[in-house]
Amino acid sequence: MLIFAACVAIFVYGMVSSMLGTINPGLAAKFHLDNVQMGYLALAQGVGFVIASVSGGALMDRNGKKIGLLLGLGLVAAALFLLSNAPGYTAIIVAMVGLGIGAGIILTGANALGSDVSESKRAAVLNFLNVFVGLGGLATPFVAGNLLSGDAVRVAYAGAIITSATFVLHVLTKMPTPVRAVSGSRSAGSSGVFRRPVLYVLALIIFLYTACEFGIWNWLVKYLISRGIPESSALNILSLGFALGLLLGRVAIAPVLIKIRPLNVVLGAAALMAITTYSVLQVYDLKTAAIAVFCTGLAMAPVFPTTLAVLANIFQQGTATAIGFTITCGFTGLTVSSPIIGWLSGPDPKGLGAGLMVLPIFSVVIVGITVLLLRSKAVPDGSAIGSRTPAGVAAKVG
């Protein structure tokens, strides 16, 4: 029941992840918003994500993951109801901040909950769990494009109803109580995690990755429309291309991570990210765009959950705090990158190609960081941060 609750929660997060990108064209048309203004909406959501993740982890380490998940789900449901009834731009901004706060708490809580399932196979478990990010991300644009005619109000209402049902499920689910740090342990507990440099290196990877992933979620549909692809087709490419690629990539990589060092997986995936995100920016027709976007989803799939698994194996105590801080850095990447994409794109819809060049650039930087981390003595070969390493050893790394 524990893994089921975590999977449903992470599904809601995936649904929220693709929400702005899905309703982006509808909001822009209804309220006459340009790329810069849409960038500020993504910024508002990113600020909410940061607020949530910087405080949510410590909250759950102290009071339990159930409290955090219920808080996050409640905020998402309320924000979606507000978004569906927003009278103007200011109300949309408020709704996006609330949506970010709720989703950020859910992401931290669900991954922390998933890390409790199996220490020996944590990387595989977290990749399986994050399959449901892709499933949620697939569902939103697919339903919007094929059943709800891209209507932003109806999409938001549908999301609010699903989130409310998930809230009820979590009320009824029994979850572990918080693990208290050993008294007198310098490195244990919430505060000790910040004394270890490896935390900041892994957080930088998540910072750059999240900027790339949300660059796709928030801007792909509008970018494809600017290339002459119809809105319904663009929504299906986001759903059956990118989101499905994320889903299948995480299913495929889970058994691989039982045998291969997680950081090697991150390195290979980041290199493929650089190639595939650049290829998306070179497409002009529907078929080529669908293939390129699908391959981008496959390439991105392992990076986020595998890096979190590395983190969770290192930080055996204060896990939610470490994950929360790292996700905070990730959402800072979203907060920074979305306005940059909007500014570089300018008011011309056809300028999005220039703004989205940050995606392959950030991917190349992830490659460099991972290479340095693999060579670092702080991460021994055989990987104290891998899924095969005993927890006691892993706790000493960094």
C-alpha positions as CSV (number, residue, x, y, z in Angstrom):
1,M,0.0,0.0,0.0
2,L,3.0,2.3,0.7
3,I,4.4,2.1,-2.8
4,F,0.9,2.5,-4.3
5,A,0.3,5.7,-2.3
6,A,3.7,7.1,-3.4
7,C,2.9,6.2,-7.1
8,V,-0.5,7.9,-7.0
9,A,1.0,11.0,-5.4
10,I,3.8,11.2,-8.0
11,F,1.2,10.8,-10.7
12,V,-0.4,14.0,-9.4
13,Y,3.0,15.7,-9.5
14,G,3.4,14.6,-13.1
15,M,0.0,15.8,-14.0
16,V,0.9,19.2,-12.5
17,S,4.2,19.3,-14.3
18,S,2.6,19.2,-17.7
19,M,-0.3,21.4,-16.7
20,L,1.1,24.8,-17.6
21,G,2.5,23.6,-20.9
22,T,-0.9,22.0,-21.7
23,I,-3.0,25.1,-21.0
24,N,-0.3,27.6,-22.2
25,P,-1.9,28.2,-25.6
26,G,-5.4,28.5,-24.1
27,L,-4.3,30.9,-21.4
28,A,-2.2,33.0,-23.9
29,A,-5.2,33.3,-26.2
30,K,-7.8,34.0,-23.5
31,F,-5.8,36.6,-21.6
32,H,-3.7,37.9,-24.6
33,L,-0.3,36.9,-23.0
34,D,3.0,36.9,-24.8
35,N,6.1,34.7,-24.3
36,V,7.5,37.0,-21.6
37,Q,4.3,37.0,-19.6
38,M,4.0,33.2,-19.9
39,G,7.6,33.1,-18.6
40,Y,6.5,34.9,-15.5
41,L,3.8,32.3,-14.9
42,A,6.4,29.6,-15.0
43,L,8.5,31.8,-12.7
44,A,5.6,32.0,-10.3
45,Q,5.2,28.2,-10.3
46,G,9.0,27.9,-9.8
47,V,8.9,30.2,-6.8
48,G,6.2,28.0,-5.3
49,F,8.3,24.9,-5.9
50,V,11.2,26.5,-4.2
51,I,9.2,27.6,-1.2
52,A,7.8,24.0,-0.8
53,S,11.0,22.0,-1.3
54,V,13.1,24.2,1.0
55,S,10.8,23.7,3.9
56,G,8.9,20.5,3.1
57,G,11.7,18.1,3.7
58,A,12.5,19.3,7.2
59,L,8.8,19.3,8.0
60,M,8.4,15.6,7.0
61,D,11.6,14.6,8.8
62,R,10.1,16.0,12.0
63,N,6.4,15.2,11.6
64,G,6.2,12.4,9.1
65,K,5.7,12.1,5.3
66,K,1.9,11.7,5.6
67,I,1.5,15.3,6.9
68,G,3.6,16.7,4.1
69,L,1.8,14.7,1.4
70,L,-1.7,15.7,2.6
71,L,-0.6,19.3,2.8
72,G,0.8,19.2,-0.8
73,L,-2.2,17.5,-2.2
74,G,-4.6,19.9,-0.5
75,L,-2.7,22.9,-1.9
76,V,-2.7,21.5,-5.4
77,A,-6.4,20.8,-5.4
78,A,-7.1,24.3,-4.1
79,A,-4.8,26.0,-6.7
80,L,-6.4,24.1,-9.6
81,F,-9.9,25.1,-8.5
82,L,-8.6,28.7,-8.3
83,L,-6.9,28.4,-11.7
84,S,-10.1,27.1,-13.3
85,N,-12.0,30.2,-12.1
86,A,-9.3,32.8,-12.5
87,P,-10.7,36.2,-13.6
88,G,-7.4,37.6,-14.7
89,Y,-3.6,37.5,-14.9
90,T,-3.0,38.2,-11.2
91,A,-5.2,35.4,-10.1
92,I,-3.4,33.0,-12.4
93,I,-0.1,34.1,-10.9
94,V,-1.4,33.3,-7.4
95,A,-2.8,29.9,-8.5
96,M,0.6,29.1,-10.1
97,V,2.5,29.9,-6.9
98,G,0.1,27.7,-4.9
99,L,0.3,24.9,-7.5
100,G,4.1,25.0,-7.3
101,I,4.1,24.9,-3.5
102,G,1.8,21.9,-3.4
103,A,3.5,20.0,-6.2
104,G,6.9,20.6,-4.6
105,I,5.8,19.1,-1.3
106,I,4.3,16.1,-3.1
107,L,7.5,15.5,-5.1
108,T,9.7,15.6,-2.0
109,G,7.3,13.5,0.1
110,A,6.7,10.8,-2.6
111,N,10.4,10.3,-3.3
112,A,11.2,10.2,0.4
113,L,8.4,7.7,0.9
114,G,9.6,5.6,-2.0
115,S,13.1,5.6,-0.5
116,D,11.7,3.7,2.5
117,V,10.6,0.8,0.4
118,S,14.0,-0.8,-0.3
119,E,17.5,0.3,0.7
120,S,19.3,-2.3,-1.4
121,K,17.4,-1.5,-4.6
122,R,16.7,2.2,-4.0
123,A,17.8,3.4,-7.5
124,A,15.5,0.9,-9.2
125,V,12.6,1.6,-6.9
126,L,12.8,5.4,-7.4
127,N,13.0,5.0,-11.1
128,F,9.9,2.8,-11.1
129,L,8.2,5.3,-8.8
130,N,9.0,8.2,-11.2
131,V,7.5,6.2,-14.1
132,F,4.3,7.8,-12.7
133,V,5.6,11.3,-13.3
134,G,5.6,10.3,-17.0
135,L,2.2,8.7,-16.7
136,G,0.8,11.9,-15.1
137,G,2.5,14.1,-17.6
138,L,1.2,11.9,-20.4
139,A,-2.4,12.0,-19.1
140,T,-2.8,15.8,-18.9
141,P,-2.0,16.8,-22.5
142,F,-3.6,13.6,-23.9
143,V,-6.9,14.1,-22.2
144,A,-6.8,17.9,-22.9
145,G,-6.1,17.4,-26.6
146,N,-8.4,14.5,-27.3
147,L,-11.3,14.8,-24.8
148,L,-11.4,18.4,-23.5
149,S,-10.6,20.3,-26.7
150,G,-7.7,22.0,-25.0
151,D,-10.1,24.0,-22.8
152,A,-7.9,25.3,-19.9
153,V,-10.8,25.6,-17.5
154,R,-12.0,22.0,-18.0
155,V,-8.4,20.7,-17.8
156,A,-7.9,22.5,-14.4
157,Y,-11.2,21.2,-13.1
158,A,-10.3,17.6,-14.1
159,G,-6.9,17.9,-12.4
160,A,-8.6,19.3,-9.2
161,I,-11.0,16.3,-9.0
162,I,-8.2,13.7,-9.4
163,T,-6.1,15.5,-6.8
164,S,-9.0,15.6,-4.3
165,A,-9.5,11.8,-4.8
166,T,-5.8,11.2,-4.2
167,F,-6.0,13.3,-1.0
168,V,-8.7,11.0,0.4
169,L,-6.6,7.9,-0.5
170,H,-3.6,9.3,1.5
171,V,-5.9,10.1,4.5
172,L,-6.7,6.4,4.6
173,T,-3.1,5.2,4.1
174,K,-0.9,4.2,7.1
175,M,2.7,5.6,6.7
176,P,5.9,5.3,8.6
177,T,6.6,7.6,11.6
178,P,9.6,9.9,11.2
179,V,13.0,8.5,12.1
180,R,14.8,10.5,14.8
181,A,18.5,11.2,14.5
182,V,20.8,9.5,17.0
183,S,21.7,11.9,19.8
184,G,25.1,13.3,19.6
185,S,25.8,12.3,16.1
186,R,27.4,15.1,14.3
187,S,26.4,14.0,10.8
188,A,23.0,12.7,11.6
189,G,19.7,14.5,11.3
190,S,18.5,17.4,9.3
191,S,21.3,19.8,10.1
192,G,24.2,17.4,9.3
193,V,23.3,17.0,5.7
194,F,24.5,20.5,4.9
195,R,28.0,19.8,6.1
196,R,28.7,17.4,3.2
197,P,30.0,18.9,-0.1
198,V,28.6,16.1,-2.2
199,L,25.1,17.4,-1.4
200,Y,25.8,20.6,-3.4
201,V,27.3,18.8,-6.4
202,L,24.3,16.5,-6.7
203,A,22.0,19.5,-6.2
204,L,23.7,21.3,-9.1
205,I,22.9,18.3,-11.4
206,I,19.3,18.4,-10.3
207,F,19.3,22.2,-10.8
208,L,20.3,21.9,-14.5
209,Y,18.2,18.8,-15.2
210,T,15.0,20.4,-13.8
211,A,15.6,23.5,-15.9
212,C,15.7,21.2,-19.0
213,E,12.7,19.1,-18.1
214,F,10.4,22.0,-17.4
215,G,11.7,23.8,-20.5
216,I,10.0,20.9,-22.4
217,W,6.9,20.8,-20.2
218,N,6.3,24.5,-20.3
219,W,7.3,25.5,-23.8
220,L,7.2,22.6,-26.2
221,V,3.6,22.9,-27.2
222,K,3.9,26.6,-28.0
223,Y,7.3,26.0,-29.8
224,L,5.7,23.3,-32.0
225,I,2.8,25.5,-32.8
226,S,5.3,28.2,-33.9
227,R,6.7,25.7,-36.3
228,G,3.4,25.2,-38.0
229,I,2.2,22.1,-36.1
230,P,-1.5,22.2,-35.1
231,E,-2.2,22.6,-31.4
232,S,-3.9,19.2,-31.0
233,S,-1.0,17.5,-32.6
234,A,1.5,19.4,-30.4
235,L,-0.4,18.3,-27.3
236,N,-0.2,14.7,-28.4
237,I,3.5,15.0,-29.0
238,L,4.0,16.3,-25.5
239,S,1.9,13.5,-24.2
240,L,2.7,10.5,-26.4
241,G,6.1,11.8,-27.2
242,F,7.9,13.4,-24.2
243,A,5.8,12.0,-21.3
244,L,5.6,8.5,-22.8
245,G,9.3,8.6,-23.4
246,L,9.9,9.5,-19.7
247,L,7.6,6.7,-18.7
248,L,9.2,4.0,-20.9
249,G,12.7,5.2,-20.1
250,R,12.2,4.8,-16.4
251,V,10.7,1.3,-16.8
252,A,13.6,0.2,-19.0
253,I,16.3,1.6,-16.8
254,A,15.1,0.2,-13.4
255,P,16.5,-3.3,-13.9
256,V,19.7,-1.9,-15.4
257,L,20.4,0.0,-12.3
258,I,20.7,-3.2,-10.2
259,K,23.9,-4.0,-12.1
260,I,25.3,-0.6,-13.3
261,R,26.7,2.2,-11.2
262,P,24.0,4.9,-11.0
263,L,26.4,7.8,-11.8
264,N,27.4,6.0,-15.1
265,V,23.7,5.9,-16.0
266,V,23.4,9.7,-15.2
267,L,26.4,10.4,-17.4
268,G,25.1,8.5,-20.4
269,A,21.6,9.9,-20.1
270,A,23.0,13.5,-19.9
271,A,25.0,13.0,-23.0
272,L,21.9,11.8,-24.9
273,M,20.0,14.7,-23.5
274,A,22.4,17.1,-25.1
275,I,21.9,15.4,-28.5
276,T,18.2,15.0,-28.4
277,T,17.2,18.4,-27.0
278,Y,19.3,20.0,-29.8
279,S,17.6,17.8,-32.3
280,V,14.1,19.0,-31.2
281,L,15.1,22.5,-32.1
282,Q,15.9,21.5,-35.7
283,V,12.5,20.0,-36.6
284,Y,9.8,21.4,-38.9
285,D,7.4,18.6,-39.6
286,L,5.1,16.5,-37.4
287,K,6.8,13.1,-37.8
288,T,10.3,14.3,-37.1
289,A,9.2,16.3,-34.1
290,A,7.4,13.3,-32.6
291,I,10.4,11.1,-32.9
292,A,12.8,13.8,-31.6
293,V,10.6,14.6,-28.6
294,F,10.1,10.9,-27.8
295,C,13.9,10.3,-27.8
296,T,14.3,13.4,-25.5
297,G,11.9,11.8,-23.0
298,L,13.8,8.5,-23.1
299,A,17.1,10.3,-22.6
300,M,15.9,12.4,-19.7
301,A,14.1,9.6,-17.9
302,P,16.9,8.2,-15.6
303,V,18.5,11.5,-14.5
304,F,16.3,12.8,-11.8
305,P,15.3,9.6,-9.9
306,T,18.8,8.1,-10.2
307,T,20.4,11.2,-8.8
308,L,17.9,11.2,-5.9
309,A,18.7,7.6,-5.3
310,V,22.4,8.5,-5.1
311,L,21.5,11.1,-2.6
312,A,19.3,8.9,-0.5
313,N,21.9,6.2,-0.3
314,I,24.4,8.8,1.1
315,F,22.1,10.5,3.5
316,Q,20.6,7.7,5.6
317,Q,19.3,10.1,8.2
318,G,17.8,13.5,7.3
319,T,16.8,11.9,3.9
320,A,13.8,14.1,3.4
321,T,15.8,17.2,4.2
322,A,18.5,16.2,1.7
323,I,16.0,15.4,-1.0
324,G,14.0,18.6,-0.2
325,F,17.1,20.8,-0.5
326,T,18.2,19.1,-3.7
327,I,14.7,19.5,-5.2
328,T,14.8,23.1,-4.0
329,C,17.9,23.6,-6.2
330,G,16.1,21.9,-9.0
331,F,13.1,24.2,-8.9
332,T,15.5,27.1,-8.7
333,G,16.6,25.9,-12.1
334,L,13.0,26.1,-13.3
335,T,12.6,29.5,-11.7
336,V,15.7,30.9,-13.4
337,S,15.4,29.1,-16.8
338,S,11.8,29.8,-17.7
339,P,12.1,33.6,-17.6
340,I,15.4,33.3,-19.4
341,I,13.8,31.3,-22.1
342,G,11.0,33.9,-22.3
343,W,13.4,36.8,-22.5
344,L,15.6,35.2,-25.1
345,S,12.5,34.3,-27.2
346,G,11.1,37.8,-27.0
347,P,7.5,38.7,-28.0
348,D,7.8,36.9,-31.4
349,P,6.4,33.3,-31.1
350,K,8.9,32.1,-33.6
351,G,11.7,33.2,-31.3
352,L,11.3,30.3,-29.0
353,G,14.0,28.3,-30.8
354,A,16.7,30.7,-29.6
355,G,15.4,30.6,-26.0
356,L,15.2,26.8,-25.8
357,M,18.9,26.5,-26.8
358,V,19.6,26.6,-23.0
359,L,18.4,23.0,-22.9
360,P,21.3,21.3,-24.8
361,I,23.8,23.8,-23.2
362,F,22.6,22.8,-19.7
363,S,22.8,19.1,-20.7
364,V,26.4,19.4,-21.7
365,V,27.2,21.0,-18.3
366,I,25.6,18.0,-16.5
367,V,27.9,15.7,-18.5
368,G,30.9,17.7,-17.3
369,I,29.8,17.7,-13.6
370,T,29.1,14.0,-13.7
371,V,32.5,13.2,-15.1
372,L,34.2,15.2,-12.4
373,L,32.1,13.5,-9.7
374,L,33.0,10.0,-11.0
375,R,36.7,10.9,-10.8
376,S,36.3,12.4,-7.3
377,K,37.7,10.6,-4.3
378,A,34.6,11.6,-2.4
379,V,32.7,9.1,-4.5
380,P,34.8,5.8,-4.4
381,D,34.7,3.4,-7.3
382,G,32.2,0.6,-6.7
383,S,30.0,3.5,-5.5
384,A,29.2,4.0,-2.0
385,I,26.3,5.8,-3.5
386,G,25.2,2.9,-5.7
387,S,22.3,0.6,-5.1
388,R,24.6,-2.4,-4.2
389,T,26.4,-0.6,-1.3
390,P,25.6,-1.4,2.3
391,A,23.8,1.5,4.0
392,G,26.4,1.8,6.7
393,V,29.2,2.5,4.2
394,A,27.0,4.8,2.1
395,A,26.3,7.0,5.1
396,K,30.0,7.8,5.4
397,V,30.5,9.1,1.9
398,G,30.7,12.8,1.1
